[in-house]
C-alpha cells in the first residue's frame, strides 16, 4: 500500500459488524408505526446507506416520516445499539500496522460523527485515526460522496492527487477508500480516488462488482496480506 498515503475507512461492515445494534434499532423505530418485523435478517438492508434513504426505500415512508423514524431509531441506538456491535477479527492488527508504516487513517462514514466516535472509543481503536468524519445529526452530509469530500478537505486539500498535512507540509500521496457497500465505492469515484470493496461486510458480491471498485478483497486477513504485508 506504499502508493497510498491517506486511507479512508468506512465503519459499519468494514471495521465493525453492527448487525444486532442497527437491526434492533430499526426494528424499534418501525414498531412506532405498527410495523412488526421479528426477523432481524430482514432488516440487514438498512446497514450502510443513509438511514433516511433506507426508511423511504424499504418502509415506503415519505421524507418527513422517515426523518421522524430516524429519531426513533436513535432513541434505541444511542443507549443500546451502539454497543450491540463487534470488531471484525484482525482489525486492530491491520490498523496498527498501517499506522506504524506511516499511513494517515481517517474514518469516513454516513453514521453521525458523534456515534462513530463513541464506537471507536468503545473498541479502543480511535487512537489509529487522525479524524472521524461522519454525518451531522440534522441529516446533512450523509451521502458518502459528501463525507469523502469533507474528509479530503479535513486531511488538507480536497484533491486526491496531493493531500498534505499542515504540520508536515508533505504529500500523503494517493488516497484510498475502503468500504463494504456500493455507496463507499461510488463516493470514492465521485471524488476521483481509488477504492477497496470488502466482501465480508453487508454489500452483496453482485452489488460490489457492479460498482467497479479498484480492488476487491474477501477478508481482513486478505487486506493485511495484500495491502500491508505486501506493501502494495
C-alpha positions as CSV (number, residue, x, y, z in Angstrom):
1,X,0.0,0.0,0.0
2,X,3.0,2.2,-0.4
3,X,1.4,4.2,-3.2
4,X,-1.4,5.2,-0.8
5,X,-0.7,7.7,1.9
6,X,-4.2,8.5,3.1
7,X,-6.7,5.7,3.8
8,X,-10.4,6.4,4.4
9,X,-12.2,3.6,6.3
10,X,-16.0,3.0,6.3
11,X,-17.2,2.0,9.8
12,X,-20.2,-0.3,9.6
13,X,-19.5,-3.6,7.8
14,X,-15.8,-2.7,7.3
15,X,-14.3,-2.1,10.8
16,X,-17.2,-3.4,12.9
17,X,-20.1,-5.8,12.5
18,X,-23.0,-3.7,13.6
19,X,-25.8,-6.1,12.6
20,X,-27.5,-6.6,16.0
21,X,-27.4,-2.9,17.1
22,X,-28.6,-1.5,13.8
23,X,-31.3,-4.0,13.0
24,X,-32.7,-3.8,16.6
25,X,-32.8,0.0,16.3
26,X,-34.6,-0.2,13.0
27,X,-37.0,-2.8,14.5
28,X,-37.7,-0.4,17.4
29,X,-38.4,2.5,15.0
30,X,-40.7,0.5,12.8
31,X,-42.8,-0.6,15.7
32,X,-43.6,3.0,16.4
33,X,-45.6,2.8,13.1
34,X,-47.2,-0.5,13.8
35,X,-44.7,-2.4,11.6
36,X,-43.6,-5.6,13.4
37,X,-40.6,-7.4,11.9
38,X,-39.3,-10.2,14.2
39,X,-36.7,-11.5,11.8
40,X,-33.6,-9.2,12.1
41,X,-32.1,-10.6,9.0
42,X,-34.8,-8.9,7.0
43,X,-33.5,-5.5,8.3
44,X,-29.9,-6.1,7.2
45,X,-30.6,-4.0,4.1
46,X,-30.6,-0.9,6.4
47,X,-26.9,-1.3,7.1
48,X,-24.8,1.0,5.1
49,X,-26.9,3.6,3.3
50,X,-28.1,6.8,5.0
51,X,-31.0,5.8,7.3
52,X,-33.4,8.4,5.9
53,X,-33.0,6.9,2.4
54,X,-33.5,3.4,3.7
55,X,-36.7,4.2,5.6
56,X,-38.0,5.9,2.4
57,X,-37.0,3.0,0.2
58,X,-37.7,-0.1,2.3
59,X,-40.5,1.1,4.6
60,X,-42.0,3.4,1.9
61,X,-42.1,6.4,4.2
62,X,-42.3,10.0,2.9
63,X,-39.4,12.2,3.8
64,X,-41.0,13.7,6.9
65,X,-42.0,10.3,8.3
66,X,-38.5,8.9,7.5
67,X,-36.9,11.8,9.4
68,X,-39.0,11.0,12.5
69,X,-38.2,7.3,12.1
70,X,-34.5,8.2,12.3
71,X,-35.2,10.0,15.6
72,X,-37.0,6.9,16.9
73,X,-34.0,4.8,15.7
74,X,-31.6,6.9,17.7
75,X,-33.7,6.5,20.9
76,X,-32.7,2.9,20.9
77,X,-29.3,3.1,19.2
78,X,-27.8,5.8,21.4
79,X,-28.5,3.8,24.5
80,X,-28.2,0.1,23.4
81,X,-27.5,-0.3,19.7
82,X,-24.1,1.4,19.8
83,X,-22.7,-1.4,21.9
84,X,-24.5,-4.3,20.2
85,X,-21.6,-4.4,17.9
86,X,-18.3,-6.3,17.4
87,X,-14.9,-5.6,15.8
88,X,-14.1,-7.8,12.8
89,X,-11.2,-10.1,13.7
90,X,-7.7,-8.7,13.0
91,X,-8.9,-5.1,12.6
92,X,-6.6,-3.8,15.3
93,X,-3.6,-5.6,13.7
94,X,-4.4,-4.0,10.4
95,X,-4.8,-0.5,11.8
96,X,-1.7,-0.7,13.9
97,X,0.4,-1.9,11.0
98,X,-0.9,0.8,8.7
99,X,-0.3,3.5,11.3
100,X,3.2,2.2,12.0
101,X,4.0,2.2,8.3
102,X,3.3,5.9,8.2
103,X,-0.1,6.0,6.7
104,X,-2.7,8.6,7.7
105,X,-6.0,7.0,8.6
106,X,-9.5,8.6,8.7
107,X,-12.9,7.2,9.3
108,X,-15.4,8.2,6.6
109,X,-18.9,7.0,7.5
110,X,-22.6,8.0,6.9
111,X,-23.2,7.4,10.6
112,X,-23.4,10.5,12.7
113,X,-19.9,11.6,13.8
114,X,-20.9,11.6,17.5
115,X,-21.9,7.9,17.3
116,X,-18.9,6.9,15.3
117,X,-16.6,8.4,17.8
118,X,-18.2,6.6,20.7
119,X,-17.9,3.3,18.8
120,X,-14.2,3.8,18.1
121,X,-13.7,4.7,21.8
122,X,-15.6,1.6,22.9
123,X,-13.4,-0.7,20.9
124,X,-10.2,1.2,21.7
125,X,-9.3,1.9,18.1
126,X,-9.8,5.6,18.0
127,X,-6.1,6.2,18.5
128,X,-5.3,5.0,15.0
129,X,-7.4,7.7,13.3
130,X,-6.4,11.3,12.7
131,X,-10.1,12.3,12.3
132,X,-13.6,10.8,12.3
133,X,-15.8,12.2,9.5
134,X,-19.5,11.3,9.6
135,X,-22.8,12.8,9.0
136,X,-24.4,15.5,11.1
137,X,-27.3,14.8,13.5
138,X,-29.5,17.2,11.4
139,X,-29.3,14.8,8.5
140,X,-26.8,16.9,6.4
141,X,-23.6,15.4,5.0
142,X,-24.9,11.9,5.0
143,X,-24.2,10.9,1.3
144,X,-20.9,9.1,1.1
145,X,-19.6,11.3,-1.7
146,X,-20.1,14.3,0.6
147,X,-18.5,12.5,3.5
148,X,-15.4,11.7,1.4
149,X,-15.2,15.2,0.0
150,X,-15.2,16.6,3.5
151,X,-12.7,14.0,4.7
152,X,-10.3,15.1,2.0
153,X,-10.7,18.8,3.0
154,X,-10.0,17.9,6.6
155,X,-6.9,16.0,5.5
156,X,-5.6,19.1,4.0
157,X,-6.7,19.6,0.5
158,X,-9.7,18.3,-1.5
159,X,-7.6,16.8,-4.2
160,X,-6.9,13.1,-4.4
161,X,-3.5,13.5,-6.1
162,X,-1.9,15.7,-3.4
163,X,-3.2,15.7,0.2
164,X,-1.0,17.5,2.7
165,X,-0.8,18.0,6.5
166,X,-0.3,21.5,7.7
167,X,2.3,20.3,10.2
168,X,4.4,18.3,7.9
169,X,3.8,20.1,4.6
170,X,4.4,16.9,2.6
171,X,2.2,15.0,0.3
172,X,0.5,11.8,1.6
173,X,0.2,10.6,-2.0
174,X,-2.8,8.9,-3.4
175,X,-6.0,8.3,-1.4
176,X,-7.9,5.0,-0.9
177,X,-11.4,4.5,0.3
178,X,-12.2,1.1,2.0
179,X,-15.8,0.0,2.4
180,X,-18.4,-2.8,2.1
181,X,-21.2,-1.1,0.2
182,X,-21.6,0.4,-3.3
183,X,-22.1,3.8,-1.6
184,X,-18.4,3.7,-0.5
185,X,-17.2,2.9,-4.0
186,X,-19.5,5.5,-5.7
187,X,-18.4,8.1,-3.1
188,X,-14.8,7.4,-3.9
189,X,-15.4,7.6,-7.6
190,X,-17.2,10.9,-7.2
191,X,-14.0,12.3,-5.6
192,X,-11.6,10.6,-8.1
193,X,-9.9,8.3,-5.6
194,X,-9.3,4.6,-5.6
195,X,-11.4,2.2,-3.6
196,X,-11.3,-1.3,-2.0
197,X,-14.6,-3.2,-1.7
198,X,-14.6,-5.7,1.1
199,X,-17.0,-8.6,0.7
200,X,-17.1,-9.7,4.3
201,X,-19.5,-6.9,5.1
202,X,-23.0,-6.3,4.0
203,X,-22.8,-5.5,0.3
204,X,-23.5,-8.4,-2.0
205,X,-20.9,-9.6,-4.4
206,X,-23.2,-8.5,-7.3
207,X,-23.6,-5.0,-5.8
208,X,-19.9,-4.5,-5.3
209,X,-18.8,-5.9,-8.7
210,X,-21.4,-3.6,-10.4
211,X,-19.9,-0.6,-8.6
212,X,-16.5,-1.4,-10.1
213,X,-14.0,-0.8,-7.2
214,X,-10.3,-0.6,-7.8
215,X,-9.7,-3.6,-5.7
216,X,-11.8,-6.3,-4.1
217,X,-10.9,-8.4,-1.0
218,X,-12.8,-11.0,0.8
219,X,-11.4,-10.9,4.4
220,X,-9.5,-8.7,6.8
221,X,-6.6,-11.2,6.5
222,X,-6.6,-10.5,2.8
223,X,-6.5,-6.8,3.4
224,X,-3.5,-7.4,5.7
225,X,-1.7,-9.7,3.2
226,X,-2.4,-7.6,0.1
227,X,-2.0,-4.0,1.4
228,X,0.2,-4.3,4.5
229,X,2.5,-7.3,4.3
230,X,2.9,-7.0,0.5
231,X,3.1,-3.2,1.0
232,X,1.3,-2.6,-2.3
